[in-house]
Amino acid sequence: MSRSVRYQKTGRFRRGFSGGFTLLEMLTVLMVIAILMGLSGGALYVLRSNGLSTSTRNFADFVNFCRSEAIARHTAVRVGIIVPEADEPYRDYSSWGWNRKRRQFEQMSEWASLSSDLFFPDEFPDYVRRAPYASKDASSVRGEFVLELFENTFTTKGVDGKPAEVKFFQFNPSGRVEAPGAEMRNLILVIEPGQANRSNEVFNWSQINLDTLTGRYRIYRP
């Protein structure tokens, strides 16, 4: 008797899960999918914004570290951004310190990089000039765009060990910053999400200004 009951319960259990989805269940699933698709654009924007903030802070901290090393070592320290191959974005950066004995700059840190969906534009973007903060403070967009300067380059070993050209700015032992060919008060860099050389409008970015008199940086966001 007990075996029959157990078998019947097992049989009913199996039959209960053998049927298909009901119409209500299918509608519920479709509704959830539609909601997720509607939210995906906003969620993706938030993720990209968070990634931009993290990479900007990492790069700014790296720049500040190089300034501190220049002061502590009482020597010049360069922050360099590697010039990529054609159609590739500016993304990799490192530092070099002056070796007094060898009388040459030597790489101080390993190559670091912005995240894969971020890059340094090689021209000062028009969208930055139209930013709300630029209309309130015109001095925020006045300066020398580092990657547009022509004299601030040197050759070193790149990420792959092959000779590569690097664009740089340099901290002095006093903590000031300079770049060959620059004459204005600010040195400017921009970090942008997306692919280089794209034509669509950009809505989110980071602008990093370096005060040449103090070596301190300031970050602007739209």
Secondary structure as UniProt FT lines:
FT   HELIX           2..16
FT   HELIX           23..73
FT   STRAND          77..82
FT   TURN            86..87
FT   STRAND          92..99
FT   TURN            100..103
FT   STRAND          104..107
FT   STRAND          112..113
FT   TURN            116..117
FT   STRAND          118..120
FT   HELIX           126..129
FT   HELIX           132..136
FT   HELIX           138..141
FT   STRAND          144..145
FT   HELIX           146..148
FT   STRAND          153..157
FT   TURN            159..160
FT   STRAND          163..171
FT   TURN            173..174
FT   STRAND          177..178
FT   TURN            180..181
FT   STRAND          186..193
FT   TURN            196..197
FT   STRAND          206..211
FT   TURN            212..214
FT   STRAND          217..220
//
